[in-house]
Amino acid sequence: MQAEKTKKIKKVKKTSKVQKGKKTKKPEKANKVQNKKLRRNMRIGIAVLAILLVILGSVKIFKPSWFTDMYLELTEEKIEAVEPEIDVELLTVNPYSRPGTPTEKITGIVVHYTANPGATAMDNRNYFENLKDGHDTQVSSNFIIGLEGEIVQCVPTWEVAYASNSRNIDTVSIECCHPDETGKFNEETYKSMVQLCAWLCMKFELDENAVIRHYDVTEKICPKYFVENEEAWEKFKKDIGRTLRDF
């Protein structure tokens, strides 16, 4: 009996050792699993951090205007340095030529011709101003370029001008004077057109492809010379692009 009892005690001790041995292995396995999870979480964290850095870098590299539909213009020293001389002669706020309606994000610049041969920039500006009294029609423009290359501003770029129909809300409009019925612009007017368009492109983070004709919005023959002479229009846009690169 004593021998059997001794055997049982030894068996129990042996079993205890086995169980004890198993218990010592469990923490090792748990540590391996925990370390594996930790490494995986670290990899995920690094990947998320990398994505965030790319996004932050994109905000600096890409155009700020891409992230908003609201009106936005740049005011850097470089832009101010190449601003052409502008005679600011704002119209009185009225329903016929300067409604005071805010524009949205500027996505284009629309070129027009006055269809008023020989008239000066101020002649056309005063016509817009007098509409508040005459109530003849609703028409205006943000800028007018005269026969001597002078630039007159009638409506702020952050306000709608009545010039480009469905594109009034997101474009800046430029009326351009011309000496005769052909609608062809003289050299002084042309140079100012290129300079002003390039400067506005820079100001609103656009390129020469964002410069369009009134014709491209409504198929109205405006500006007449650029509609009837496609090569002249393409040259005009190239001149804008060249000026932009020179800024």
C-alpha positions, 0 to 999 in steps of 0.5 A: 500500500505504501508503495502504491501511495508513493507511486501516486505521489510521484505521478502527481508530482510529475503531472504537476511538473508538466502542468507547470511547464505548460504554464511557463510557455503561455506567457512566451506565446502571449508576448510573441502575439503582443509583439506582433500586434505592436509591430503591426500597429507601428507599421499602420501608424507610420503609414498614416503619418506618411499619408498626413505628410503627403496631404500637408505637402500637397496643400503647400504645393498645389493651388490653395484655390483648389480647396475652396469655392469662395472668392480668393485672390493672392496678394504676394509681393511678386504679384504686386510688383507686376501689377499694371497701372490701373485707373480705378473709377468704380461705378456707383452700386446700382441694379443696371451696371454694378449690382454689388453681387459677390463673385464666387471663386474666379475660374476664368477671364473673359475678353470682350470688345466694346463694339463702339469704334473709336470710343475711349475707355472712359467713354465706355465707363461713363456709359455704364455709369449712366445706366443707373439713370437711363435704365436702358439695359444691364451691362458693364465690365470689371475692366476696360482697356482704352485705345492708348493702352490705359486700363480703367477698373469699373467693378471690383473683381470680387463683385459681379459685372454684367458682361459674360452671361452665365459666367458673370459669377466666376469670371473677371470681364475685360472690355477692349476698345478698338479703332474701327469696325473690324474690331482689330485692336491696336498695338497699345491696347493689345499690349495692355490686354496681354499684361492685364490678362497675365496679371489676373491669371497670376492673381487668381492662380490661372493660366492662359487656357483660362482666358476665354472669349465672350463667344466661348460662353454664348457664341456671340461674335465678341470680340469680333476680331478674335472670333473671325481670326482664330490664329490671332486668338491663339497667338494672344493666348500664347503671348499671355502664357509667355508673359506669365512665365516672364513674371 
